Amino acid sequence: MDWDACPQVSEGIEINTVSDGYIVYQPQRDRVHYLNQTAVLLLELCDGKTRAGDLAELVKSAFALSAPPTSEVSECLAKLFEEGLVH
Amino acid sequence: VPGQALRGGPRPLSGDRSIRLLACRIDISVDCERLAACLDQLLPRVEQRYPVSRQHHLVVRRDGDAYRISEDGIERWAESDPLSAAYAVGARVHALALAALPDFTKVHAGCASWDGRRLLAVGPPESGKTTLMARLAYDGFEVHGDELVLVQDGEALPYPRRFGIRGTTLALIPGLAEGRGEHVGPLVTDPRQLGFQWVIDRQPIAAVFYLVPNHDGRTYLEPCPKHLMAQRVMSQSTAPETGTQQWIRDVCDMLERALSYTLRIGNLDEAVAMLKETLQLTPKLADRPPTETA
């Protein structure tokens, strides 16, 4: 993981919202992804301007956590990259 | 005997009937009383509030040892006995009815209303949908369907189909088991035949329950996150012809308006009480439009 990179949401995906998550459709791969609130927040933070290394701290603030959830964020971000939802 | 029927030329088509299934009206003409009786057992007669937009005509004629089936004037296929012909016609009738509504997402679910609130019970085969729906009918719910619900723009349109209740589950529904003695085979019936109202109309859903069987155990109700319920409903549904994007929108729109729960279904008394309690948390549906009877 390049923590200095600024990940960005991939183009062409369609985001549908439910009250506690996103249902994301990738037409290019004809795949559907079901994102919980943490994954939704990460996806929204992938705006091409925010460093990957800052994401855990931002998640900590958003959910009022006692410590940055570094490993969880790393795992979730890796999954978003792997699935092509961010680049 | 089929041969005898041919001696004086083709038998007259005496068994004319018209069946309505949502947007489709299908006229069926048959020249065999046994086949006609089988069809009457298979096809539902239900009050429906949905406009008819398509019409078809199926004809079954005995021809020697064959039962030739034509659709809208074109011979399609043949069966060797009246029962097979009845099942083939029944299957075709449902296929035509569903083909008339291509823009709906089709969800494997039972559907019932209680005190003006409608629920969807989603689940894979043998998760208990039919048993639960039959039991709800005897507990004051208005049951609409046990297997298939069409969803569009956040609303649900139950698909009218007769219920096939397994012999082994009859004992779980006291009202249904009474008077049937040692009946062990499946029972094909519907709410109307059981003495209840059976109405099909399009309404929003107040609550969605995903059924997980807990046979012989207690029943548990747990809130289910909507993004997880979306995944479950998608796994038990098929896309409209308009495509995957509309499929996802249909499911999300429905869930956004509804409560979402996992029902680990064991004891049916507990299940009924939990469903009533949950539905009471939701607002009543608006008053229904005037009836249009099939």
Interface residues (C-beta under 8 A of the other chain):
Chain A: E14 N16 T17 V18 S19 D20 G21 Y22 I23 Y25 P27 D30 V32 Y34 L35 N36
Chain B: P225 K226 H227 L228 A230 Q231 M234 T244 Q245 I248 R249 V251 C252 L255 E256
